[in-house]
Amino acid sequence: MGSQQKQNEAETEEDTMTQVTATMAGSIWKLLVAVGDHVEEGQDVIILESMKMEIPIAAEASGVVKHIHVQEGDFVNEGDVLVEIE
């Protein structure tokens, strides 16, 4: 029964995570947050450079940055997960 409870807790934790994804292909120009930072819905978390334009990528929910999947200079494709917020 202990493992079932842990599984349920893990599923609940995953349900509360919000993933910030790339809206288009491009390079990560600037990270605006760090792991542990509190962000508000609509706050810019990354600046993506694509076609010589700077495109801000905003958090879709408020919470705490739990994981950053990219570094400045990385190339990403549309839909790639950039940041996880809990």
Residue, then its C-alpha position, 0 to 999 in steps of 0.5 A: m500500500g505504501s508504493q501505491q500512496k507514493q505513486n498517487e503523490a507522484e501523479t499529483e505532483e506531475d499534475t501541478m507542474t506547468q511546462v513552458t514550451a517554445t512557440m517557434a524554432g530559434s535560439i535561447w538568447k536569454l534566461l530571465v529566471a533561475v531554479g527556485d525563482h517565483v514567477e507570475e502568470g504572464q511573466d517573461v521567463i526566456i527570450l528566444e531569438s528567431m529570424k533576427m527577432e527577440i521573442p519573449i516566452a512567458a509563464e502560463a501559470s504562477g509558481v516556482v521554477k523547478h527545472i530549466h531544460v535549456q541554456e543560453g545559446d541552445f537551439v530549440n524547436e517549436g514545442d520543446v519544453l524550456v522550463e517547468i513551473e510548480 
